């Protein structure tokens, strides 16, 4: 059997467990699927965009079709746009992305979710096109759609539990469904004339639900030529 070439993505994440585990699981799915032209190589790290860039900018960046460099990816939540502290935290992260670009010549793509990564996970199994009060409000739909009985979101995010969720519910086909559902959320936000914010070239809606994680996943599919 001929070994497939790999395409490496440099990925920094905000969370301790979930985002890192998700992209590692995604690589396993793609590489064992037989539906890909190229294997996916990832080593996600919990780091800020600037910290990640400092440690990895010396490494060569692979290219995709059209001779374009594969961008770095950063995955982060907007925990609450209307909280001054959380909004400043989000803007600071974008500042770092732009500074990394200026200093190291790195292009970053941002995969964000408003309020939390739980939104992206739930899109694998359900339409989540309605607003929630806060990030903790995802507990009820998590229990419903993943057939669990957690008493807190922290249980869902524990390493063992989250791996079980990935193994049971996250497949290439369910990821395709999540991408489609995410696209509908963004489309509906525009149709509902929700307030759109643009900061240093990144555009997002102030109110939940809003998401762009699907865009970086779709890019990975395209680069690895996943059918």
Secondary structure, 3 states (H helix, E strand, C coil): CCCCCEEEECEEECCCCHHHHHHHHHHHHHHCCCCECCEEEECCEECCHHHHHHHHCCCCCCECHHHCECCEEEEEECCCCCCHHHHHHHHHHHHHHHHHHHHHCCCEEEEEEECCHHHHHHCCCCCCCCCCCCHHHHHHHHHHHCCCCCCCHHHHHCHHHHHHHHHHHCCHHHHHHHHHHHHHHHHHHHHCCCCEEEECCEEEECCCCEECHHHHHHHHHHHHCEC
